[in-house]
C-alpha cells in the first residue's frame, strides 16, 4: 500500500472536515476522520476476506452459541444500533479480534481454552468494547494525522512482506494494534457488558492467567491482541478482579453465572490444534490430504498455513515462498491473472514444462515500484513462479526475493516446485485431527492423577493443565468434568 502523506495544513483540513464526533462510551468529543457509515462499509467489505483467509469453523452449535450471546451483549452495549456479526473461525491460534462495523471473530483455538461461559463472555465483551468505543476508527484517524501507514504481520522481511500483503488481499489493514488505554477501556467494558447479561466477569481475569501460561509454555511472541499490549497480564488480572467486584457491589451483589459444565459439553469434539485436512508439516514436508499433494520445505525455513495459502520463509527473511490457488483454466491464463494481481512484469518468456506428471508453466517476473528518491521505476522484488495444474485445479507457487538475492534463492525455489507431487501415503491421506474430549471423573484426585487415569501422555501434562485452566496439583472432585485430547 502506498503511504498516505498529508502536510500539516491538509491534516488540519481533514480534521475540520471530519469534525468532532461524540464517543458513544465516554460521551466526550474527539477528532474522528472515519464516520460510522465508513466503519460499517469497511466491515462489510472486509468480512469476506477474513472468512476466506481463515475459514469458518463448521459447527452449528458453537456458531449459534456465539451469535446468541453476542447479540444479547450487543443489545446492552453503548452501540445497540450496530448490527453485530459474530464468527468462530477455523484457526488453532488462541485469539479473538474485532474489525470496524461490528464484526467479531473468535478462533476455535481460543474456544478450546475457555473453561466456562463466563470466561468466554468476558472476552466477548472486551471485543465488543473495541467496537463500541470506536477504537479502530480512532487508530485509523491517528494513523492519518500522524502520517503513519497501516502495518500487518508477516513471517518474512518488511521488503518481502510488501509482496505478501498483496497475496493476502489486504488482510493486514484489519488488524490494528490497540494501545494501553484502549485495552484497559475494553477490559472495563468487558466486565460491564458480560456482567449485564448475567455472567461473573472475574472469570475473564482468570483467563488472562491461562493465556500467560500458554505463552510461557510455547515460548513465543505471538500472543492474542488483547494480551499483547503494554499492560502487564498480572496487573490486568488484578484490575479486572477489582472491576468485577466493584460492579457486583454497585448492583446489589447479584448472583452471576459461570456455567462450567454447560460450556465444556458445548465444546466436546472441538478440533484441537492443526487440522490435517487443511494441510500439515511433518519432517520438512508439507502434506495436503484433501487436495492430495505434497512438496518439500527448505531446511530451517519457517512456515505458516491458512485455508487460502501456505507460506514459507527463510530465517534471514530474504526469501519467501507462497502457494495459493490460481484462477483460470490453463497455466497461461493463471500466470496472466497472477501477474495482474501482483503487478508483475515478465523479464523472460514463460516456458511450459511437466513436474512429476503435472502440466506446469514457469516464469520470472519483477514487481516494479517507484523509487521515492529518484522517481524511477525499479524492481522491488523478483519472482520465480510455477503454475502447476492438477485436473481442473491450478496452483501458483511463487518464490520471492530482492533482485540482488534472487540468484541465491532461485535454486531453492525451483527445488520446492520440482518436489510437488501426488500424495499417496495412506497414513498421511487418512490423518485425523485431535479433538477436545470431555470426561467425567469417577474418583477424587488431583489433575495430574486424573490425566494418568485417562491415558494422557506425561509429556502433555502441562499443556493439558493449561487447557483446563488448572495447576497439575489442583484437587478435582469425583463427577467433575475435565478436558483431554484424542483422535
Residue, then its C-alpha position, 0 to 999 in steps of 0.5 A: x500500500x502506498x503511504x498516505x502523506x498529508x502536510x500539516x495544513x491538509x491534516x488540519x483540513x481533514x480534521x475540520x472536515x471530519x469534525x468532532x464526533x461524540x464517543x458513544x462510551x465516554x460521551x466526550x468529543x474527539x477528532x474522528x476522520x472515519x464516520x460510522x457509515x465508513x466503519x460499517x462499509x469497511x466491515x462489510x467489505x472486509x468480512x469476506x476476506x477474513x472468512x476466506x483467509x481463515x475459514x469458518x469453523x463448521x459447527x452449528x452449535x458453537x456458531x449459534x452459541x456465539x451469535x446468541x450471546x453476542x447479540x444479547x451483549x450487543x443489545x446492552x452495549x453503548x452501540x445497540x444500533x450496530x448490527x453485530x456479526x459474530x464468527x468462530x473461525x477455523x484457526x488453532x491460534x488462541x485469539x479473538x479480534x474485532x474489525x470496524x462495523x461490528x464484526x467479531x471473530x473468535x478462533x476455535x483455538x481460543x474456544x478450546x481454552x475457555x473453561x466456562x461461559x463466563x470466561x468466554x463472555x468476558x472476552x466477548x465483551x472486551x471485543x465488543x468494547x473495541x467496537x463500541x468505543x470506536x477504537x479502530x476508527x480512532x487508530x485509523x484517524x491517528x494513523x492519518x494525522x500522524x502520517x503513519x501507514x497501516x502495518x500487518x504481520x508477516x513471517x518474512x522481511x518488511x521488503x518481502x512482506x510488501x509482496x505478501x500483503x498483496x497475496x493476502x488481499x489486504x488482510x493486514x489493514x484489519x488488524x490494528x494494534x490497540x494501545x494501553x488505554x484502549x485495552x484497559x477501556x475494553x477490559x472495563x467494558x468487558x466486565x460491564x457488558x458480560x456482567x449485564x447479561x448475567x455472567x461473573x466477569x472475574x472469570x475473564x481475569x482468570x483467563x488472562x492467567x491461562x493465556x500467560x501460561x500458554x505463552x510461557x509454555x510455547x515460548x513465543x511472541x505471538x500472543x492474542x491482541x488483547x494480551x499483547x499490549x503494554x499492560x502487564x497480564x498480572x496487573x490486568x488480572x488484578x484490575x479486572x478482579x477489582x472491576x468485577x467486584x466493584x460492579x457486583x457491589x454497585x448492583x446489589x451483589x447479584x448472583x452471576x453465572x459461570x456455567x462450567x459444565x454447560x460450556x465444556x459439553x458445548x465444546x466436546x469434539x472441538x478440533x484441537x490444534x492443526x487440522x490435517x485436512x487443511x494441510x500439515x508439516x511433518x519432517x520438512x514436508x508439507x502434506x495436503x490430504x484433501x487436495x492430495x499433494x505434497x512438496x518439500x520445505x527448505x531446511x530451517x525455513x519457517x512456515x505458516x498455513x491458512x485455508x487460502x495459502x501456505x507460506x514459507x520463509x527463510x530465517x534471514x527473511x530474504x526469501x519467501x515462498x507462497x502457494x495459493x490457488x490460481x484462477x483460470x483454466x490453463x497455466x497461461x491464463x493463471x500466470x496472466x491473472x497472477x501477474x495482474x494481481x501482483x503487478x508483475x512484469x515478465x523479464x523472460x518468456x514463460x516456458x511450459x514444462x511437466x513436474x512429476x506428471x503435472x502440466x506446469x508453466x514457469x516464469x520470472x517476473x519483477x514487481x516494479x515500484x517507484x523509487x521515492x528518491x529518484x522517481x524511477x521505476x525499479x524492481x522491488x522484488x523478483x519472482x520465480x513462479x510455477x503454475x502447476x495444474x492438477x485436473x481442473x485445479x491450478x496452483x501458483x507457487x511463487x518464490x520471492x526475493x530482492x533482485x540482488x538475492x534472487x540468484x541465491x534463492x532461485x535454486x531453492x525455489x525451483x527445488x520446492x516446485x520440482x518436489x510437488x507431487x501426488x500424495x499417496x501415503x495412506x497414513x498421511x491421506x487418512x490423518x485425523x485431527x485431535x479433538x477436545x474430549x470431555x470426561x467425567x471423573x469417577x474418583x477424587x484426585x488431583x489433575x495430574x492423577x486424573x490425566x494418568x487415569x485417562x491415558x494422557x501422555x506425561x509429556x502433555x501434562x502441562x499443556x493439558x493443565x493449561x487447557x483446563x485452566x488448572x495447576x497439575x496439583x489442583x484437587x478435582x472432585x469425583x463427577x467433575x468434568x475435565x478436558x483431554x485430547x484424542x483422535 
